[in-house]
Amino acid sequence: MHRHTAWRLLFLFIVLASTRVSAACIDPAQLAHSTVSIMRYWDDAERDAHPNVVGIRGTGWFLSPATIVTAEHVAGAMKLSTEEWRPLEIRDEDGAQLIGARIQRLAGDAAEKLAVIELQQPVSTARSFAIRSKPLVPEEQVMTFAYPAGRPHLVEGRFVRLGDGGKLDSMALLEIYEGENRFVIDHGASGAPVVDCDGRVAAVISNVFTQTLVWASRQIRISTAWGMPNVVSVPVQALDEAALAAPTLVPPQGKADD
């Protein structure tokens, strides 16, 4: 038991320490148990309709121990219902559990909304985020804790500007990269929280800017130019005042299966 616990702590330390986070921002360890990978596996009928897909994966974060926020398109792709409970795999750095989930509500009026997912039972280890009430300002440093490919990853970035037209209207445009990798935020990261240096959620990851070129019969994905935004996010102010009253970073109270 002690060896297993020590391994998990070492794993979390390696994940957090391997990322480039400024000393001016919060301790990354404070983000533990606040963000999760969410996965809905298809049932038999859905697998027949989608033979090469086992399910849909995204990222979410705890508004409370019994509610998770993610991007609207994640909940939609998972075919979550507002009435029927459907099993959702909730995974963090300590492991995974299946919990019934349904859509409590959608928030916002932009092209992409935020989905608040209600859990059939609370996660006792969950740590809820504080919500930022004011918009980000240009060049402000941010970080996001996402689960691309189902693995936890913390990475820095900056807020560039708000979108000013079409599908990007009022969306928060970010530049996030790690070394030369401008696709560090990619598939599976939708729904991840964008956190300011005070540890408050300011936005939620929605999409990435990308182009696909064909070269010698190969498809090559290309990001935006350096200095330009490459990630689209939904400002968290889309949540209503009731959501803004959510508790801040509640300390873990024990195992989810206790």
N, C-alpha and C positions, 0 to 999 in steps of 0.2 A: 504493500500500500504506500509506504513512504517513498519507495523507489519510483512508483508510478506518478505520485504527486510531484516529485522532484523533476521527473522527465517533462511533465507538462509545463512546469514553471520555466525550465530551461528552454523549452520550445518557444514559449511566449517571449522570453528575453531575446532569443535569437531573432525572432520575427520583428520585434520592435527595434532592436539595436541595429538591425541591418538596414534600416531606413534612415534617410537624411533629414533630421528634424532639428530646427534651430533651438538653441538654448533659451531664446526669448519666448517660446511657446510653452504650452503645458507639458507636463510629463506624459509621454505616450502611454505609460502603464495605467494612467487614469481612464483610458479608453477600453480597457479590458471588460468584457461582458456587456458592452454597450451596443455592439454591432454584431450582426450574425449573417451567415449565409442562409438563405431560404430556398427550399427546393420542393416543388410539387411533382411527384411521380405520376405518370399517366396510369389510369386504370386499364383493364383489359380492352374495353371498347375504344378508348382513346389511343392505345397502342396499335390497334388494328388500323385506325385512321392515320396514324403517324408512325409507320413501321421502323423508321430509322432514328426516332427520338424517344428517349425514356422519360423525359419530363422537362420542366423549365426551372432554371436557377437564376437567382438574383441576390441582392443584398438588402438588408433592412436594419433599422435601428430602433431601440426601445423608447417609445414615448412614455410607457409605464410598463410594469411587469406583465401586463395582460394586453398590451397594444404595441404593434410594430408599424413603423412608417416605411413606405417604399415608394417607388415611382408608379404612377397609374398603369403604365404599359406592362410593368412586371405582373401586377395583380391580374390585369386583363389576359395576358398570355397564359397565366396559370389557371385561367377560367375559374377564379374564385367567385363565390356567390355572396350576395348580401343576406341570404337566408340560410342556405345549407352549409353545414360544417364539412370541410374537406381537409384531409390530413396534410400537414405541411411539415417538412423536415426543417428543424431549427438547429443550426450548427454553429458553435463558436470554438474557441481554442481548446475547450475541455471535452468536446464531443458533440453528439447529436441526439435529438429526441424528436418523436413524431407527436404533433399536437394539432387538434382540430382548429381550423381557422376559417374566417369569413370576412368580407369587407364590411367594416363598420360605417365608413363614409369616404367620400372623395372631397378634396379641398382644393380651391383655386379656380381661376377662370382663364388661365393661359392654355396654349395648345397642349401642354402636358400638365396633368394635375398630380397631386399627392394622394396616395391611398393609405388610409389608416386601417390596418388589419387587426381584427379582434381575435384573441386566442381563447380557446375553450377553457384553458387553465393557465394561471400565471406562471411565469418562469422565475423561481425564487432567487436565482443568481443574477437576474437582470439589473443593469445599472442604467437609469434613465438620464437622458441628456437635458441640459438647460437649453432653452430656445432663444436665439438672438432676435430681438424685436426690431433692430435697425438694419437697413441694407448694408452690404459690404461697400467699401470705398475702393477706387482704382489703386492697384498695386498692393492691396492688403494681403498679407500672407495667410494662407489657409492650409489645411491638411485634410486628407480623407482616408478613412479606414474602410477598405472595400474587400470583397471576396471574389476577385476575378479567378475563374476556373475553380471556385470553391475553396480557395486558400486565402487566409488572412494576409493583408498587405497594407501597410501604412506608408503614405507618400505625401510629400509637400507640393504646394503649388501657389498660385496667386490669382486673385480676382482681376480680370482685365476690364470688363465693362458689362453693362446690360444690353441685351439685344434690343433693336429698335425697329423691328418690322417683321411681318410674316409670322412664321412658326417660331421665330426666335424672339418675338416681342416680349419684353419684360423677363426674359430668361437670363440667368447669371452665367456669363461666359468666362471660363477659367483657362489658364495654361498650367497643365500638370504633366510632369515628366520625371524620369529617374535616369540620370546619366544621359545616354543618347536615345533612350527608349521613350518615345512619345505615345506609345500604346500601352503604358503600364496600367492605365485605366481602360478596360476593354470589356469583353463579354463576361457577364456575371457580376459586374460592378454597378449596374443600374440600381438605384435606390440607396446607394451609400451616402452617409452624411458628409457634408462639407463643413469642417469645424474651424472656428477662428482660434486665435491664440489664447483666448480665455476659456476655451473648452465648450463653447456654445455652438449648436448647429445653426448654420447660416443658410444652407441650401442642400439640395438632394440631387445626386448625379442622375442625369437623364440619358445622355447620348454622347457620342464622340464625333468630331469632324473627320471624315476619311474619304479618300478617293481610291478607286481600283483601276490600275493600268495593266494592260496585257503586254508582256514582253517575252518573246520567244516561247509562245504558248503557255507562259506562266502568268498568273494573276498576282500582282504586287500591290499591297495596300500602302497608301501614302498619307501621312498626316499633314497638318498645316505647317507653314514656315515657322522657324524659330521667332519668338516674340509675339506670335499670334495665338489667340485662344484655340484650344483643341478639344475642350470638354464643355458640354452644355449641362446646366443644372437648373433646378427649379428653386427659386428663393423660398425659404421656409416660412416667410410671412404669409404664404398661401394658407397655412393652418389658421384656424380661427382663435379667438381669445380663450376659449375653453382649453384648447391644446396648449396655448402659451402658459397656462397655469400648471403644467405638468411638473412633478418634482425634479430636483436636480441631483444627478449622480447618487442614487440611493445605494448605500453599501450592500454588498452581497449578504444574504442571510442563510446560505446553506445550499446543499445540492438540490437540483430540480426534482430528483426522485426520492428525496427524503420523506 
